[in-house]
Amino acid sequence: MEYVESMNPRLYTTGEAATAVGITRATVQAWIAKKKIRPPKMIVFGNVSVRMWTESDVEKLRLAKQKLYRKDVGRPTKPRR
């Protein structure tokens, strides 16, 4: 049975991919909208369109997070009044 399982790679929804990387689904969607990352193609199931992320897509998302969330750069502090 292991042979069959290895032929069917694990697929993630956008929310699952985001959770696996440690960010929110809204963040992933914002990055897609701002063209910071290239998402997988949409798959249509009846009236519903979804993105299914493969392991390699999740790894690319993880690398994008490392690039976009630089640890040495934080949010600027607000000036005191």
Protein Blocks (a to p, Z undefined) as FASTA:
>chain_A
ZZmmmmmccdddfklmmmmnopafklmmmmmmnopaccdddddehjaccddddfklmmmm
mmmmmmmmcfklccdddddZZ
